[in-house]
Amino acid sequence: MSVRATRRRVLSGAAAATVVLSFAAAPAVAMPDNEQQPAAPAPSIPLESPVAPPPTDGKVPVSVDAIREREYWLDEYGVRDAWKESTGKGVKIAVIDTGVDATHQDLSDAVVDGTDVSGMGDGKGHRGLGSEPEHGTLVSSLAAGRGHGEDNPDGPGKQSGVIGVAPEAEILPVSLWLGNEEPGVKDVNEQIPNAVRWAVDNGADVINMSVGSDSPEWPQSWDSAFAYAEEKDVLVVAASGNRGSGLNQVGAPATIPGVLTVGGVNRAGQASWDSSSQGISIAVAGPSEDMVGAMPDGGYAEWSGTSATVPLVSGTAALIKSKNPDLSVAQIANQIIRTAHDAGEKGQDPFYGYGILDVKAAVAQDVPDVDKNPLGSMKHWMSVHRPAPATASETASSPGATETPHTEQVTEEATPPVAQAPLNETGALPVVILAGFGLVVAGLTVAAVLHIRSVNR
């Protein structure tokens, strides 16, 4: 898909930050049957300027008859087997995106009324917005599409159309405006925290964020919203971005502690070059190439990118939550990363995270319990990196004292003091000091003797 982004300058206290938010999907390209796509560079060899295929104005349409066959991840990633354990019933997935077409035949029973945080939506999150209004519908179909037509005799949902990883979960849409400037649209750094908070307050168990930025840092205005999700035990799943969209490294919100960040792999299970990125915050990788999904107005399309991978992981989290409602976010995240198949360098690495997603194992396999989220804590990060506000006792002036003028808030980390060597590393006082002290004592002694003699006379 073509890549469009919006740039906003954000002031937070005395510090300023610039964030570019875009959709985490790679350009879609239709290749002639007699031409083959050139081999992509090895994912372990970073390039300064990776060569991306030319963007097109739209996504390649797909016939409804071919959709279910093209959902290769249903079998290759153990989704169908996972349905024997759970189908996501009773779990709500908030899709913070460009709005969801609730009338699509594969989503009509799955999408509930949501909200709009951009100031331009329909108030329910059902209207497509921004430069890619279809994006939220594509994402939602892979998370909780139910298909249409006759009942599926071999599992949940219907026989035709797109079926999501958690076909009995609910989609709670929260619409954003991203991708181009428009009068009346709220600032993106107001939209994001408002969207997260609203989703948490309205019953989301999982928050799907198939959007990304070009910076690993995020405005301070986002802090409390993601800390709030952590406090209320709501899992946030975010995209790592795509080199094909110009994102060579993971950007916020996928760098926020506690967020489950998703990378992408090709059909061979190798880190995708165009349809993924790299960074130490990647937790797990999943399919991001040759994807299909539902389009507004009843259509279907081919697409690629970690935008498509995130709803597969969000759906997996919904399956786990549905099967084990008492599991915490930390335990759900741990379940997903500990059952992933190790790839790349042994252990966690910046391309695959802890490994490649295994939906069946994540739902069915037992892993040791954890007390802390293995992906980190936003609240802890804030306590270390954000200055605490002054208390009333610290700011109150004494009676009659002159009020100290306010100064700008300092956000840089303090430089630790440098240890200095002692004046005399032997532990003894310098000779000059001892000699001087001796002369003073001798003088006082002589004066005392003379004084005693004078008194005796």
N, C-alpha and C positions, 0 to 999 in steps of 0.2 A: 504494500500500500504506500501511497505517497506520505511523506513525513511532513507534518506541519506542527509548529510549536508556538507557544505564547511565552513571551519574556516579560516578567514583572519585577520591579525593584521593590524590595520589602525592607522596611525599617523596623527593627526590633530593639527597643531601648536605644542605646547609642550606636549599635552595630547595624550594618546594612548587609543584605544578602540578595543575590540574584539567582532566581531559580527558573529553569526552563523545563516545563512539563510537557511530555509528549506521550503518544500511545506506544506501548511496547510491542509493536508488531513490525515485522520486516516488510519491505516492498514485495508485492505480489507480481509475478511476471509470467505471462503465458509464453511458453517456448514452442516453436514449431516442432512437429513430430520428427522431422528429419535432422534436427539439430540437438546437440547434447550440451548441457550446461558444463562450462569448464570447471575442473576440479578446484575446490576451495583450498586455501592454504591450511596447513596443519594447525589445529587450535593452539598448540603449544608454542607457536612462533608468532608473537605479536607483531603487527604491522603498524607503522605510523598512520598510513592512510589506506585502509582496506578498500578494495575495489568492490563497489556495490552494483548490483544490476540496476538498470534504469527504472525509475518509478513509473507506474501506470496510473491512469485516472480512476480506476476502479478495480474491484476484485473479480477474479475469474468466476463466472457463474457455474454452478454444478447442478446436474439433473437430480431431482429428488430420488430417482430410482437407484442412483449410485451412492447416495449419502452413507447409508449404514455400512456398506462394504468398504468405504474409504475410512471409516473410523477404526483404523488398525490398532489403536491403543487399547481398544476394548478387550482384545485377546492377548496382545503382546505385552501389556502391562498388568494383566491379571484383574481387569475390572469385572468381567463377567463372573469370574470365580469369587470375587469379593462380594457380589450381590447375594451369594448364598449365606453371607453373614449379616449384611446390612444393605439397605437401599437409601439411607439418609432421611427416613421419615422422622418428622418432628424437629428437624434442624433448619435453621434459617441462615441463608448465605446472603449477606449484603454485598451488592455489586456496585461499588463506587466507580462510576464510568459515565458514558455519554447518554444514558437513558436506555430503557429496554422496551421493545415492542411487545406489550403484553397480549396483543391479538394474534401473534404468530401461532400457527397451528401446533407447533411443538412446545410452546411456552404458555399457552392460554390458561392452563390449570396450575401452572407453577409460580406465576408472578403475582405478588400481592401489591397493594398500594404502598408506594414509598414516598419520596419527597424530592424536591429540587433545591440545590444550594447555590445555584448560579444566578438566580433572578430572572432566568429566561425560559425555564421549563414549564411543564403543565401542572406542577404541584404534586404529582404522583410518581414522578420519575419515569413515566412511560413514553415521553416524547424524546426522539433523538435530537442531540444538540451538537453544536460545534462543527469542526471541519470533517469529522468522521462520525456522523450520527448513527451509523450501523454498528459501531464498535461494541457498545454495551450489549446489544442483542447477540452478536457472535459469542462474546464471552459467556453470557448467561446460558446459552444453549449447551455449551460444553460442560458447565457445572451441573445443571439440573434440567436439561431438556428431557421431555417425556415422550417425544415422538408423536405420531398420530395414526389414525386408522384402526386396524384390528388389534386386539390385545396380543401381547407378545407371549407365546406359550412357553418360551424358554427363560423367562425372567420378567423383570418389571417393565413398565412402560408399554408403548405401542410398537407395532412392527415397522412402520415407515418413519422417515425423517430422522432428525438428530436426537440421539439419546445421550444424556449427560452421565457423568460418573456417579452422581447422586440423584437419580431420577425422581425420588420422592421427597427431596428437600424443597424448601421454598426459596424463591428469589425475592429479596428486598431491594428494589432499585433506588439508588441515590444519584441523581443526575448532576453532572458537572458540565461546564462549558470549557473546552480546551481546543486549542489549535489555531484560532485567529481572534483578532480584536473585534469587539462589537460593543457599541454604546449600551450601557445598562448592565453589562456583565460584571459580577463581583470579582474582585481580585482573586487569583488562583490560590494565594496563600491565606485567604479567608475561606474559600470554598473547601479546601482539603480538611482543615481541622473541624470545621462545622459538619462536614460529611461524616467524619469518623465519630464524632460525638453523637450525632443524630442516630447513626446506625447502632451504636452501643445502647443508647437509651430506648431504642425501639425493638429490642429483642434479638439482635444479630448474635449468632454463635460464632460465625466466621465472617471476616471482611475480606473481600476480593478486590485487590487494587492492581489492575493490569495497565498501570500507567507508570512512567518513570521520568526522571530528570537527568540533566547533564552534569549534575554536581553531587558529590557524596555528602555534602553538607545540606542542612535544611534550616529554614527560618525558625527562630525561637518561638514564633507564634504556633508552630506545630507541636511543640513539646508536650503541653498538658493534655492534648487530645489523645496522643498515642500512649501517654502514661495512664490516662483514664481507661483506655481499652485494656491495658495490662491490669489495672486495678479491678476491673469488672470481669476479668478472665475471658476476654474475647480475642481470638486468634486473628492476626492480620497476615495475609499472604500477599506478597508483592513481586513484581516482575524485575528481573535483572537488567532488562533492556536488550537492545540489539545493535551489533556493529553496522548492520545494513541500514539502520536509522541514524547512524552517527554517534551512537553511545558505545565507546570503547571500554568503558568501565562502569561498574554498578553505580547508580545514582539514587538519591532519596526518592521515595520513602524506603527503598530496599536496603538502605544502610542503617536504618533506625534499629537500635537494640531491641530484641524480642520479636522482630518481624521475621516471618519465614520467607526467605528470598529464594526465588526459583530461576534456575538456568535452563538452557535448552539443548537438546541433542537431535541429531538427524536420525534417519531410519536405521542406520547401522549402529546407533548408540554412541556415536562420537560427538564431542562438543561441537555444536553448530557454529559456523563462522558468522554468517549473516544474521541468523536468528537466535543469537544469544550474546552474552557479554562475559566479563570476567570480574572477579572481586572476591575478597576474603569473606564477605557476608553471604555469599551463595550457600544455601543449606542443602538443596537437593536439585536434581536436574530431571527433566522429562521431555517428551516429544514436542518439538517446536517447528517442524517442517512438514509440508504436505498435509496441512490441517484443513478441515472443513467445518462449517458452522452455519447457523441460521441467520438469514438477513431479514431486515424489516420488510413488511408487505408479503410475507409468505415465501421468500426466496431462500437460496442457499449459495454459498460461495467457498472458494478455496482461499486460504490465507496462511500466513506463517508468522512466527515470532513468539517471544515469551509471553505475550498477551494471551496466547492460546494455551500455554502450559500452565499458567497460574490457576485457571478454573479447574484443571484436572487435579491439582494439588488441593485446592479449596474443597472440591468434591470429595477427595479422599479423607480430608479432615472431617467433613460432614458424615461420612460413613462411620468413621471411628466414634464420633460424638454420639451418633444415633445408637450404636451398639453399646456404648459405655457412657451414659449421660453424666456420670459423676467424675469423669476424667477432667483434669485441669488442662489449661492451655499448654503448660510445660510438659505434661504427660503426652498430649496429642502430638506436639511437635517432636518430642523424643521418639514416639512410636513411628513417625514418618521417616526421620533421619536414620534411626538405628536399624531399620529394615531395608534401607536402600542398598543397592548393589554397588560396592566400591568400584570406582573407575578413575582413570588417570593416576596421579600419584597416590601412594598408599595413604589412607586416611583422608581428612578433609583437604581439598585443594580449591583453587580459585576458579575452576571451570565446571566441576561437577558437584562441589560442596562435599557432602558426606557420601554421595553416590547417586545412582539412577533410581528413580521412583519405582517401587513395587507395590501396587495398590493392594493386591491380595495379602501379601505379607504384612503390610501396614495395618490392615483391618483384623487379620486372624492371628498373627503371631504375638506371643507374649514377650515383652521386654521389661527390664528392671525399671521400677518406679524411680522417679526423680522428684526432688523437692524444688529445684530451681530450673528455670527455663534454660536449656542448653544454648539458646540463641541470644541470651543476655537479658538485661532488664533496663527499660527506659528510665524508670524511677531512680535506679542506682546511677545510671549515666548522668542524669540531671543533677544528682547530689554532688557529683564530682566535677562536672564541667560547667554548670550554670551557677552564677553567684547567688547565694541565698539573700533574700530581702532582709534589711535591717529590722531588728525588733524595736518595739516602742521604747524600751529602756535605753537602747543605744542611740536613738534619734532625739529623745527628749532633752531639752536644755535645762541647765541648773537655774534656779531663781536668780535673776540679775545678771546672768551670763550673756555675753554677746552671741547671737545665733551664728553658727558656722555656715557659710554660704554653701549651697549645693554644688557638687561637682559632677562631671560626667561619669557614668557607670563604666568601670574598667572591666572588659571582658577577656583580656589576655591572661594567660596563666602566669602566675608569679614565678620569677626565676629563683631557684633554690639557692641559699647562701653557700659560698665556697669556703670550705674548711681552710683555715690558716695554720701554718706551723707555729709552735710556741717560740718565744724569743730565745730560750735556751733549752734545746731538746734533751740535755743530759739530766734535767730535773733539778740542777743546782742554780742558785742565783748568780748572776755575773759577778766577777771579781771586783769590778769597779764599784758596784753597789755595796758589796761586803766591806770593802776598804773604806768607803765613805761613811758607812754606818759605824765602823770601828773608831774612826776619828771623832765622830760626834760623841760616842760613849766616853772616850778618853778625855775629851774636853770637859764634859759634864762632871767626870770624876775629879779632875784637878780643881775645878771651881768649887766643888763640894768640900774638898780638903782645906782649901784656903779659907772658905767660909767658916768651917769648924774652928780652925786656928784663931781666926779673928774673934770669935765668940769666946774662946777660952781666955784670951788676953783680957 
